[in-house]
Amino acid sequence: MHIAVVGSGYVGLVAATCLSEMGNDVICVDNDKKKIEDLNNGIIPIYEPGLKPMIERNTVEERLVFTTDIARAVRESAIIFIAVGTPPDEDGSADLKHVLSVASDIATHMDGSRIVVNKSTVPVGTADLVRKQIQDRTKHPVHIVSNPEFLKEGTAIDDFMKPDRVVIGTDSEEVADTMKELYSPFVRTNNPVLVMSNRSAEMTKYVANSLLATRISFMNEIANMCDAVGADVHDIRIGIGSDRRIGPSFLFPGAGFGGSCFPKDIRALQKTALENDVELRVLKAVTDVNEDQKKILVRKVMEHFGQDLDGLNIGVWGISFKPNTDDIREAPALTVIKGLLSKGASISVYDPQAMENARRILGDGVRYATSVYDALTGADALVLVTEWTEFREPDFPRISGIMRNPVVFDGRNVFNPVKLRKIGFTYYGIGRNV
């Protein structure tokens, strides 16, 4: 099929690349000339495992093209994906100006019938707005599809290539069949392709992220209670996760969630609810718990060392909001680092991928270490915030020898408390009482 993807950000770039991997001819278009030049020169703007070689392969075979020419993209494509950003407005609602601007551009350059697919995360009713934006500007027929993405940063290629499900929102059986054909190579193991209304598809994305965030905040509250009563959240997580009605996913407590999706999508869903005179009280609690949870490591550090951290050197492992990405948007580590700095501590940070992004936010306020061990030389404490795999089994006897005080604050419960205490560490986890 001949496909255009408008937007070369995280979602657009992954979608365009994976669609071309299946043999489609894909034009990825963006109005950012520098980004398109970089992509054409093999410079990938995001870190995502497996993405770079896939882009290189498909550009060499000319199935994937990057351009700023949206007129060409619209003319040469039967299906046009809108995959631009929907950043939050000050009131929490999703800003649709980029989506509607692309819709206007599509209308301007259409020379016949087109299928326009909303891949951006958008609030309920956006399909109607896009349809009107296009129909007001062209006489050519257009079909609007809502096709939300369910990509996890760090595993986005696998998520797109082997989706749990594909959600298609449309009122046309013929268009639904076309979309099913497009996605058929991705669901050869018979994972479902779910066809529903546009509004139901738009809601599905927000509800999925909100429910996952709810599980995280709930377990964080339970972990905090475990700290208070002397229970071990690790055992509790296994105990409840073994219940098939609950399952084990998203039950790991920690220092809160961040990223570009969960916080933004919860706020957008809450705003839509308020506009329709509905109060989502559970989601308000989810947000409140998460904002407070981002501060828990700072509180634990002060409970151990005292309120004044002046003169202490603290090594922080992990800045990205999750492993296998360089994305630091709303990352809990930023809250932790800023909180420790405000109490007088000196900070050394290390992250396998997010150092440059962190430098743009933190500036010269911290020391940027060259390795996990460099971050801990002369340190009074290790604070782990992001559970990169290379942090899971470090040489703790070596670490004990280079630290001034062997104290560990494990913000993701990845270390073995018993093992660390035998080596001589003081260990603090999240809800771990063993």
QUIRAHU-V476167 format. One line per field, one symbol per residue. psi: psi as a letter, one per 20 degrees, with the letter a starting at -180 (. if undefined). A space follows every 50 residues. Layout:
psi=???
This chain:
psi=qoqqoopkbgggggggghhhhjiqopooqqjngggggggijjopiqoopi gghhggghhhjkippprjnhgggghjqhpopolrqmqprhjiqpojhggh gggggghhipjaqqpppohqoqrpihhhgggghghiiqiqqqpppomqql qpphkhgghghmqhqppooqjphghghghhggihiikijkqqooparghh gghggghghhhghggghghhghghhhhhijrohghgghghhiohhgriqk jorbkrqbaifggghggghgggghhkkponhghghggggghhhiihhggh ghhgirhojpiqpppppohqirrkqjpjpkphhgggghgghhjiqpppqp phhjgghhhhgicjirpoqirhhhhjojqiqpophplqhiihmrnhgggh hiqhompponijlirohgghhhhjqpppanjom.
